[in-house]
Amino acid sequence: MLEIRIGYGDMVSEQMRIPMSASDLEVAKKILEEGKTGNQTVTVRSLVSPVQPLSEMITGLNYGDETRRKELDFLDSRLRHMTRKEQDIFSVALKLETPRTLKEIINLSYNLDSYDLLEDVSDPGRIAAELLRRGKQIEIPEVLYPMLDFERIRDSYFADHKGAYCPSGLVLKREDTVYTEVYQNYLPDPGYDKNSLFLLHLRRPSRNGMVNVSLAIPADKEQMELAKKELGIQEFSECQWNQYGGLLDELRHYLPVGSKVEELNQFAWFLKEKVLDGTEQIVEKLKAVLTAECPRSLDEATDVLSDLDHYQVLSEFRTPEDYARWRMKDDGSLYVSRFCEAYLDWNSLGKALMKRDGTRWSEQGTVLRDEWHCSELCENASVIRLYSPLLAELVDEDEYSSSLSSVGLISYEEDIRDAIAADDILKTEKGLGDYLDNQLLKQRVISMRPTVERYQYNLWGVLEIKSHGELNPEELEVLKREWAGQACDGWGECFSQEGIECESDCDLYVYFGHSKFRVQTEQELKGIVQEQELTGMEGMGGIS
């Protein structure tokens, strides 16, 4: 998008595109070394950009400064994340504000909300009426538009206000916005928008490496299409993505898993236009209500939040016991003598009362719904088991080690089970479920516990997941990734560092996570083995 020529003295390079190719980088490096040897400053001699004012502002820049080079590369990426309209607004903003440094230029690009674009400039009367509304707070009936003196009104407006025409229309500077210095010590994300609710990070592998694009949402159709174009895709289903950043980044752990980009964008528009009121309290209420209702799709979440006014969040009640004591005091239908109070299981009583009243617990407080009960999670527990191959190492008292296959591990099955059972991390009610980031999935999961199982003469690592009802495919995929992270870098890494004492005076080190790690459901694993048996393939060998 940006193309430059650099040089010193009479020496000027060929035009080079940013980001530079490997060959252009070598040329630039050689020019910088020559300039340094000759004690001459290497500068930007010319710049080609779709944002015209940048050419004059950047020409003459000291290219020998490493920070300036990084800022120039970043500016190219920033422009690639801007639509044609945004680039036009940026062009006007540069003319009006005349920033002096690349840092100021970059910061200005993140403050385009300080400018409004009037796209339809074909009707002078309509533009004149808009200028009167903005400048004099005078509302003109549409029937009078043709009678307005456009030139006089325009000149009067621009005597006190900033604005200019661009290919996309008329850009007017707003007076009611706050300038934010987004780029301070570190370069921001090129797709960041200070007013966006969420920031999505999209990626797609290509021959030249990974293509990365950030998308701030809610986004309009032009911004969505630009992201696809930069990724080189037709549909967002062709790329991978994750979500972090934005004004409501803290809400991402309270949204259903498995959403599509378009669905999340539509949900972001719904929040911005129908729900948010600019207060921190509304965000805390959103977290509480979503936790209480535990929706499994963004459509369900939208339905829930459409009735947000029907919910109360009692922040003073953080535990079932708090709720029970409040009900005991407030509800005339309940009475317990002081003598009996000392023997009550307040936690169990609180849970029973919450179920009776249709209230649900959340970290933000107890959630009540005024006209009907909050949704109940399925009481029937469903169990799914995820299988992964194990590797192990046996170390004797002389510190001689030998590798064990999954076949050899069968002899140590009980030793491994005992070591897992003794792990303090797994003694909680949820086990590894306590470490789930997504709060809705955390509500649905009753427990996640690692174990081992003998199958087809091999010992397998197993994660047993118990949940309220069956998990949907999207939830299961997330839990597979969570288990991969725990096995390789979390619980599994810690477990592998603790030697298991065996009767043979050896220490056994068991690796749940390793380079050959993979996850299969019970059906996938045992179905594959059965298929191998049916086709006459070997199904009894150890896993190396």
FENJOCOR-V454747 format. One record per residue. SS is DSSP state (A for helix, B for strand, O for the rest). PHI is phi in radians with two decimals (* if undefined). BURIAL is b if it has 24 or more other ideal C-beta (glycine too) atoms within 12 Angstrom, else e. Layout:
SS|PHI|BURIAL / SS|PHI|BURIAL
This chain:
O|*|b / B|-1.72|b / B|-2.28|b / B|-2.32|b / B|-2.09|b / B|-2.13|b / B|3.09|b / B|-2.52|b / O|0.96|e / O|-1.59|e / B|-1.51|e / B|-2.29|e / O|-1.32|b / O|-1.24|e / O|-1.22|e / B|-2.19|b / B|-1.52|e / B|-1.78|b / O|-1.22|b / O|-1.29|b / O|-1.28|e / A|-1.05|e / A|-1.20|e / A|-1.17|e / A|-1.09|e / A|-1.14|e / A|-1.10|b / A|-1.09|b / A|-1.09|e / A|-1.13|e / A|-1.12|b / A|-1.11|b / A|-1.17|e / A|-1.12|e / A|-1.09|b / A|-1.15|e / A|-1.10|e / O|-1.53|e / O|0.97|e / O|-2.13|e / O|-1.35|b / O|-1.52|b / B|-2.15|b / B|-1.35|b / B|-1.55|b / B|-2.79|b / B|-2.50|b / B|-1.91|e / O|-2.60|b / O|-1.19|b / O|-1.76|b / O|-0.98|e / A|-1.04|b / A|-1.11|b / A|-1.01|e / A|-1.21|e / A|-1.26|b / A|-1.70|b / O|-1.03|b / O|1.71|e / O|-1.12|b / B|-1.23|b / O|-1.39|b / O|-1.31|b / O|-1.43|e / A|-1.06|e / A|-1.09|e / A|-1.12|b / A|-1.12|b / A|-1.12|e / A|-1.16|b / A|-1.19|b / A|-1.06|b / A|-1.15|b / A|-1.04|b / A|-1.06|b / A|-1.12|b / A|-1.09|b / A|-1.14|b / A|-1.16|b / O|-1.58|b / O|-1.88|b / O|-1.25|b / A|-1.04|b / A|-1.10|b / A|-1.12|b / A|-1.14|b / A|-1.15|b / A|-1.10|b / A|-1.06|b / A|-1.05|b / A|-1.16|b / A|-1.03|b / A|-1.10|b / A|-1.16|b / A|-1.32|b / A|-1.75|b / O|0.78|e / O|-1.10|b / O|-1.78|e / O|-2.22|e / A|-1.08|b / A|-1.09|b / A|-1.17|b / A|-1.09|b / A|-1.08|b / A|-1.10|b / A|-1.09|b / A|-1.14|b / O|-1.66|b / O|-2.14|b / A|-1.25|b / A|-1.23|b / A|-1.41|b / B|-2.33|b / B|-1.89|b / B|-1.88|b / B|-1.69|b / O|-1.35|e / O|-1.57|e / O|-1.92|b / O|-1.36|e / O|-1.91|e / A|-1.02|e / A|-1.10|b / A|-1.15|b / A|-1.13|b / A|-1.06|b / A|-1.10|b / A|-1.17|b / A|-1.16|b / A|-1.16|b / A|-1.12|e / A|-1.31|b / A|-1.47|b / A|-2.05|e / O|0.98|e / O|-1.90|e / O|-1.63|e / O|-1.82|b / O|-1.04|e / A|-1.06|e / A|-1.13|e / A|-1.63|e / A|-0.93|e / A|-1.14|e / A|-1.61|e / O|-1.39|b / O|-1.48|e / A|-1.03|b / A|-1.10|e / A|-1.14|e / A|-1.14|b / A|-1.08|b / A|-1.09|e / A|-1.14|e / A|-1.16|b / A|-1.33|e / A|-1.22|e / A|-2.09|e / O|-2.29|b / O|-1.75|b / B|3.07|b / B|-2.91|b / B|-1.48|e / B|-2.56|b / O|-0.98|e / O|-1.54|b / B|2.51|b / B|-1.86|b / B|-1.77|b / B|-2.09|b / B|-1.39|b / O|-1.48|e / O|-1.89|e / O|-1.95|e / O|-1.91|e / O|-1.86|e / O|-1.32|e / O|-2.06|e / O|-1.49|e / O|-1.19|b / O|-1.60|b / O|-1.98|e / O|-1.61|e / O|-2.26|e / O|-1.15|b / O|-1.38|b / O|-1.23|b / O|-1.11|b / O|-1.73|b / O|-1.15|b / O|-2.30|b / O|-1.10|b / O|-1.81|b / O|-1.36|b / O|-1.47|b / B|-2.33|b / B|-2.13|b / B|-1.76|b / B|-2.05|b / B|-1.81|b / B|-2.60|b / B|-2.58|b / B|-1.23|e / B|-2.45|e / O|-1.07|e / O|-1.69|e / B|1.94|e / B|-1.39|e / B|-1.66|b / B|-2.07|b / B|-2.42|b / B|-1.78|b / B|-2.30|b / B|-1.49|b / B|-2.15|b / O|-1.24|b / O|-2.15|b / O|-1.44|e / A|-1.06|e / A|-1.12|e / A|-1.19|b / A|-1.15|b / A|-1.18|e / A|-1.09|b / A|-1.06|b / A|-1.09|b / A|-1.08|e / A|-1.14|b / A|-1.42|b / O|1.29|e / O|-2.26|b / O|-1.70|e / O|-2.32|e / A|-1.17|b / A|-1.16|e / A|-1.47|e / O|-2.19|b / B|-1.70|e / B|-2.78|b / B|-2.45|b / B|-2.30|b / O|-2.84|e / O|1.81|b / O|1.79|b / O|-1.07|b / O|-1.90|b / A|-0.97|b / A|-1.12|b / A|-1.46|b / A|-1.11|b / A|-1.40|b / A|-2.01|b / O|-1.87|b / O|-1.04|b / O|-1.42|b / O|1.45|b / O|-1.30|b / O|-1.63|b / A|-1.00|b / A|-1.10|b / A|-1.15|b / A|-1.18|b / A|-1.14|b / A|-1.09|b / A|-1.15|b / A|-1.12|b / A|-1.08|b / A|-1.04|b / A|-1.07|b / A|-1.16|b / A|-1.55|e / A|-2.08|e / A|-2.07|b / O|-1.19|b / O|-2.20|e / O|1.48|e / O|-1.83|e / A|-1.23|e / A|-1.08|e / A|-1.17|b / A|-1.17|b / A|-1.13|b / A|-1.18|b / A|-1.03|b / A|-1.03|b / A|-1.11|b / A|-1.19|b / A|-1.14|b / A|-1.10|b / A|-1.16|b / A|-1.51|b / O|0.88|b / O|-1.14|b / O|-1.87|b / O|-2.60|b / A|-1.23|b / A|-1.10|e / A|-1.12|e / A|-1.10|b / A|-1.11|b / A|-1.07|e / A|-1.10|b / A|-1.30|b / A|-1.15|e / O|-1.88|e / A|-1.01|b / A|-1.15|e / A|-1.48|e / B|-1.88|b / B|-2.10|b / B|-2.06|b / B|-1.58|b / O|-1.18|e / O|-1.35|e / O|-1.87|b / O|-1.71|e / O|-2.33|e / A|-0.99|b / A|-1.10|b / A|-1.00|b / A|-1.15|b / A|-1.10|b / A|-1.17|b / A|-1.17|b / A|-1.13|b / A|-1.07|b / A|-1.43|e / A|-1.67|e / O|-1.70|e / O|-1.20|e / O|-1.41|e / O|-1.97|e / O|-2.60|e / O|-2.37|e / O|-1.17|e / A|-1.04|e / A|-1.10|e / A|-1.31|e / A|-0.95|e / O|-1.14|e / O|-1.87|e / O|-1.36|e / O|-1.56|e / A|-1.10|b / A|-1.14|e / A|-1.16|e / A|-1.08|b / A|-1.07|b / A|-1.09|e / A|-1.14|e / A|-1.19|b / A|-1.12|b / A|-1.18|e / A|-1.07|e / A|-1.54|b / O|1.24|e / O|-1.68|b / B|-2.30|b / B|-1.60|b / B|-2.57|b / O|-1.10|b / O|-1.49|b / B|2.38|b / B|-1.39|b / B|-1.83|b / B|-2.07|b / B|-2.06|b / O|-1.32|e / O|-1.93|e / O|-2.70|e / O|-1.36|e / O|-1.13|b / O|-1.09|b / O|-1.68|e / O|-1.24|b / O|-1.01|e / O|-1.36|e / O|-1.35|e / B|-1.38|e / B|-1.96|e / B|-2.14|b / B|-2.28|b / B|-2.08|b / B|-1.83|b / B|-1.93|b / B|-2.57|b / B|-1.22|b / O|-1.89|b / B|-2.16|b / B|-2.66|b / B|-2.38|b / B|-1.89|b / B|-2.06|e / O|-1.52|e / O|-1.16|e / O|-1.61|e / O|1.12|e / O|-1.48|e / B|-1.99|e / B|-2.46|e / B|-1.44|e / B|-2.09|b / O|-1.45|b / O|-1.14|b / O|-1.24|b / A|-1.15|b / A|-1.25|b / A|-0.98|b / A|-1.14|e / A|-1.92|b / A|-0.96|b / A|-1.18|e / A|-1.06|b / A|-1.19|b / A|-1.06|b / A|-1.12|e / A|-1.15|b / A|-1.15|b / A|-1.11|e / O|-1.46|e / O|-1.26|b / A|-1.08|e / A|-1.05|b / A|-1.65|b / A|-1.51|e / O|-1.38|e / O|-1.07|e / O|-1.64|e / B|1.12|b / A|-1.22|b / A|-1.09|b / A|-1.12|e / A|-1.75|e / O|-1.23|b / O|-1.36|b / O|-1.30|b / A|-1.23|b / A|-1.26|b / A|-1.18|b / A|-1.10|b / A|-1.15|b / A|-1.33|b / B|-1.44|b / B|-1.40|b / B|-2.81|b / B|-2.35|b / B|-2.31|b / B|-1.34|b / B|-2.76|b / B|-2.30|b / B|-2.58|b / B|-1.51|e / B|-2.64|b / O|0.90|b / O|1.15|e / B|-2.18|b / B|-1.78|b / B|-1.88|b / B|-1.37|b / B|-2.33|b / B|-1.97|b / B|-1.67|b / B|-1.92|b / B|-1.89|b / B|-2.40|b / B|-1.33|b / O|1.37|e / O|-1.27|e / O|-1.39|b / O|-1.44|e / A|-0.99|e / A|-1.16|b / A|-1.13|b / A|-1.12|b / A|-1.09|e / A|-1.10|b / A|-1.18|b / A|-1.09|b / A|-1.16|b / A|-1.08|b / A|-1.17|b / A|-1.04|b / A|-1.15|b / A|-1.18|b / A|-1.18|b / A|-1.59|b / A|-2.19|e / O|-1.88|b / A|-1.00|b / A|-1.07|b / A|-1.13|e / A|-1.11|b / A|-1.11|b / A|-1.21|b / O|-1.53|e / O|-1.75|e / O|-1.17|b / B|-1.70|b / B|-1.22|e / O|-2.02|b / O|-1.11|e / O|-1.44|e / O|1.03|e / O|-2.10|b / B|-1.85|b / B|-1.82|b / B|-1.97|b / B|-1.85|b / B|-1.93|b / O|-1.29|b / O|-1.91|b / O|-2.87|b / O|-1.14|e / O|-1.78|e / O|-1.12|b / O|-2.65|b / O|-2.11|b / B|-2.36|b / B|-1.31|b / A|-1.06|b / A|-1.15|e / A|-1.13|e / A|-1.14|b / A|-1.33|e / A|-1.20|e / A|-1.13|e / A|-1.11|b / A|-1.08|e / A|-1.13|e / A|-1.11|e / A|-1.10|e / A|-1.15|e / O|-1.65|e / O|1.40|e / O|-1.47|e / O|-1.18|e / O|-2.23|e / O|-2.09|e / O|-1.28|e / O|-1.27|e / O|-1.62|b / O|-1.66|e
